[in-house]
Each structure stands twice: as structure tokens, then as C-alpha cells.
Amino acid sequence: MLAISKFKNGSLCQHPFCLDCVAKYIEVTVEETTGCIECPGLNCRQPLDPISCRRIISKPIFEKWCDHLCDSTVLGSESCYCPYRDCSALVLNECRDNLKKIKCPNCKKNFCFLCKIPWHAGYRCNESRHLRDRNDILAGELIEEKKWTRCYNCGHSVERVSGCRDIKCKCGVQFCHQCGGPFHFGPLHSVPSRKG
């Protein structure tokens, strides 16, 4: 009696498939798919683990499969390139977080993931393209460091030492010191009740 080597898909699943059959299945599927290859087991939806399959497939098939997996990961993720000329590394938002200020994992410099330019401390994305010189950048860094809030109407910076979040700017508008938007009544802001 001939013993069939059992295919082991890492710790994901285990089925009694011949290793040659699984290798042929992967070879055919790599040509037809753009990344994830599911286990051939009936009603099994587990992805095949490329590392577990490496020893049973050829090196060119393995490399092609890995290329497909990388492409599908990049295409399925929000991404951008680091804006610094000396870097330009591809940065992925794999967790799909609401990113704004991030540090490039390659060059370790901060940049804005939303507008894809070097970090514009203290300035909104729509204002950052108008930064003219080093003084603008230094002023923005001071605004960020001191946690000042800028008026949504005129851009004037305001520091809140104490008191409520309702700020009246020198331009005449009221805004919320916490969010920087127009003043609003809500869970954070309450109106004192009047008796009478």
C-alpha cells in the first residue's frame, strides 16, 4: 500500500491531498488569479499559505504568486509615496485608519497622508499649499506644539488657558476651541437653564 503525503497548509487547514496535485493546482491557479489562492478542499475557504507551499512548487511559480499577492495588497490598500525627494518610499494604509500626520517608515520624516506633502504643522490641508517660507513652517510647528486652535474664518491662532470651549475670535465669529469649527451646542456644550 502506497502512503500519500498529506498536504499541510500551515496551521490553517489540513486535507489528504497528494503534494503533486496541490502543486499542479497552485501552478494553474497562479496563472488565473491576482493573489489569494484558496485551499482546494471541498467547502474550505482558507487561503493557501505560500510559505507552506514553497517546497512543493517551482521557484518561478512561487515568485509569481508572491508578486500577485504584493500587487493585490497594494491595490487593495490606500497608499501614497513619501513626498521627500531623497526617499519616495511607498507607504500603505493597511489598517484603513483615518490617517493625517504620519511618519514615513523609511526616512522617518513626517508628512500628511491626506494631501501627500511634507507635514504642514498648524495648518489645514487646504492652506498648506500656500506656505511660503521657513517662518510659516516654524509658526505652524509652534501652533501644533502649544495646541493652539486656529479660527476657521480668519486663521488667527488662539490659546485656551481656562474656561469654556466657546471662543470669540477677533474677526467676530464664534468657534469651538476643541474642534476648530463653528460654535455648536451639543454634548460638549450645554446651555444653562433659566428659571422663570
VMD Tcl script that draws the C-alpha trace (Angstrom):
set ca {
  {0.00 0.00 0.00}
  {1.36 3.41 -1.02}
  {1.19 6.18 1.59}
  {0.07 9.60 0.29}
  {1.83 12.58 1.81}
  {-0.78 14.76 3.43}
  {-0.84 18.40 2.38}
  {-0.30 20.75 5.33}
  {-1.45 24.35 4.86}
  {0.47 25.82 7.77}
  {-1.87 25.78 10.76}
  {-4.85 26.95 8.67}
  {-6.25 23.60 7.45}
  {-5.15 20.05 6.62}
  {-6.51 17.85 3.81}
  {-5.42 14.48 2.38}
  {-4.22 15.80 -0.97}
  {-1.28 14.48 -2.91}
  {1.54 17.02 -2.91}
  {1.92 16.81 -6.70}
  {-1.83 17.55 -7.15}
  {-1.63 20.60 -4.88}
  {1.47 21.81 -6.75}
  {-0.34 21.49 -10.12}
  {-3.42 23.25 -8.67}
  {-1.23 26.18 -7.49}
  {0.59 26.36 -10.84}
  {-2.68 26.60 -12.80}
  {-4.32 28.97 -10.32}
  {-1.34 31.38 -10.20}
  {-1.81 31.94 -13.93}
  {-5.54 32.74 -13.48}
  {-5.65 34.72 -10.23}
  {-4.38 38.02 -8.94}
  {-3.33 36.97 -5.45}
  {-5.08 34.82 -2.88}
  {-5.42 31.12 -3.73}
  {-7.98 29.20 -1.70}
  {-7.46 25.67 -0.46}
  {-8.85 23.10 -2.94}
  {-10.67 21.26 -0.14}
  {-14.43 20.94 -0.56}
  {-16.13 23.90 1.23}
  {-12.76 25.06 2.59}
  {-12.30 28.82 2.22}
  {-8.87 29.04 3.85}
  {-6.20 30.78 1.77}
  {-3.17 28.67 0.93}
  {-0.08 29.69 2.84}
  {2.67 30.46 0.29}
  {5.43 29.61 2.76}
  {3.93 26.16 3.45}
  {3.66 25.55 -0.31}
  {7.12 26.82 -1.20}
  {8.83 23.44 -1.05}
  {6.36 21.76 -3.44}
  {6.29 24.37 -6.24}
  {8.98 25.74 -8.54}
  {10.82 28.94 -7.70}
  {9.36 30.90 -10.70}
  {5.78 29.90 -9.71}
  {6.45 30.86 -6.07}
  {7.88 34.25 -7.08}
  {4.98 34.94 -9.46}
  {2.49 34.05 -6.70}
  {4.27 36.39 -4.26}
  {4.24 39.18 -6.87}
  {0.47 38.71 -7.33}
  {-0.04 38.83 -3.56}
  {2.02 42.03 -3.25}
  {0.14 43.67 -6.14}
  {-3.25 42.78 -4.66}
  {-2.18 44.13 -1.25}
  {-1.02 47.45 -2.74}
  {-4.09 47.80 -4.98}
  {-6.41 46.92 -2.09}
  {-4.86 49.43 0.31}
  {-4.87 53.18 0.39}
  {-1.34 54.21 -0.45}
  {0.91 57.11 -1.37}
  {4.58 57.81 -1.89}
  {6.67 59.69 0.65}
  {6.88 63.28 -0.68}
  {10.53 63.80 0.24}
  {12.80 63.67 -2.82}
  {15.50 61.74 -1.03}
  {13.03 58.96 -0.13}
  {9.87 58.39 -2.26}
  {9.05 55.11 -0.44}
  {5.60 53.58 -0.97}
  {3.54 53.91 2.23}
  {0.42 51.75 2.71}
  {-2.54 52.35 5.00}
  {-3.14 48.64 5.57}
  {-5.38 49.18 8.61}
  {-7.54 51.68 6.71}
  {-7.22 54.16 9.57}
  {-8.18 57.79 9.12}
  {-4.59 58.97 8.66}
  {-3.34 62.51 8.53}
  {0.09 63.08 10.08}
  {2.29 60.03 9.60}
  {5.98 59.22 9.84}
  {7.50 57.58 6.80}
  {8.78 54.15 7.88}
  {11.77 54.57 5.56}
  {13.14 58.11 6.10}
  {11.36 58.79 9.45}
  {10.13 62.24 8.31}
  {6.57 63.39 8.96}
  {4.17 64.07 6.10}
  {0.43 64.48 5.52}
  {-1.19 61.31 4.17}
  {-4.25 63.31 3.02}
  {-2.58 65.92 0.82}
  {0.67 63.96 0.28}
  {3.11 66.76 1.08}
  {5.62 67.31 3.92}
  {3.85 67.79 7.25}
  {2.17 71.20 7.49}
  {2.12 71.63 11.26}
  {-0.58 74.01 12.47}
  {-2.14 74.43 9.02}
  {-5.10 72.74 7.37}
  {-4.58 70.77 4.15}
  {-6.30 73.45 2.05}
  {-3.93 76.10 3.47}
  {-0.72 74.09 3.29}
  {-0.06 74.70 -0.41}
  {0.27 78.43 0.34}
  {3.14 78.07 2.83}
  {5.77 80.44 1.56}
  {8.86 80.23 3.69}
  {10.56 78.72 6.74}
  {8.79 81.22 9.05}
  {5.38 79.85 8.02}
  {6.59 76.35 8.84}
  {8.04 77.44 12.21}
  {4.80 79.25 13.10}
  {2.83 76.10 12.23}
  {5.09 73.94 14.40}
  {4.57 76.37 17.32}
  {0.78 76.24 16.83}
  {0.90 72.44 16.91}
  {3.28 72.26 19.88}
  {1.24 74.68 22.02}
  {-2.06 73.05 20.92}
  {-3.49 76.35 19.81}
  {-6.66 76.33 17.73}
  {-6.99 78.37 14.58}
  {-10.16 80.25 13.71}
  {-11.91 78.59 10.78}
  {-12.82 82.02 9.37}
  {-9.63 84.09 9.52}
  {-6.91 81.61 10.59}
  {-5.96 83.55 13.77}
  {-4.44 81.25 16.44}
  {-5.99 81.16 19.89}
  {-4.69 79.59 23.09}
  {-7.26 78.45 25.64}
  {-5.91 78.70 29.18}
  {-9.17 78.00 31.03}
  {-12.91 78.45 30.72}
  {-15.37 77.09 28.23}
  {-14.62 75.92 24.69}
  {-16.64 78.74 23.13}
  {-14.14 81.23 21.67}
  {-14.97 84.57 20.15}
  {-12.31 85.48 17.62}
  {-11.08 88.99 16.89}
  {-12.81 88.66 13.47}
  {-16.17 88.35 15.25}
  {-17.06 84.68 14.70}
  {-17.56 82.17 17.49}
  {-15.85 78.80 17.21}
  {-15.25 75.71 19.28}
  {-11.74 75.56 20.69}
  {-11.84 71.76 20.73}
  {-12.70 71.08 17.08}
  {-11.91 74.46 15.47}
  {-15.28 74.57 13.72}
  {-18.26 76.92 14.18}
  {-19.58 77.01 17.74}
  {-22.32 74.44 18.26}
  {-24.45 73.31 21.12}
  {-24.22 69.60 21.73}
  {-23.00 67.08 24.29}
  {-19.82 69.08 24.88}
  {-21.61 72.41 25.11}
  {-24.65 72.96 27.26}
  {-26.89 75.96 27.71}
  {-27.67 76.88 31.33}
  {-31.38 76.51 32.07}
  {-33.37 79.61 33.02}
  {-35.91 79.54 35.79}
  {-38.99 81.56 35.48}
}
mol new
graphics top color blue
foreach p $ca { graphics top sphere $p radius 0.5 }
foreach p [lrange $ca 0 end-1] q [lrange $ca 1 end] { graphics top cylinder $p $q radius 0.2 }
display resetview
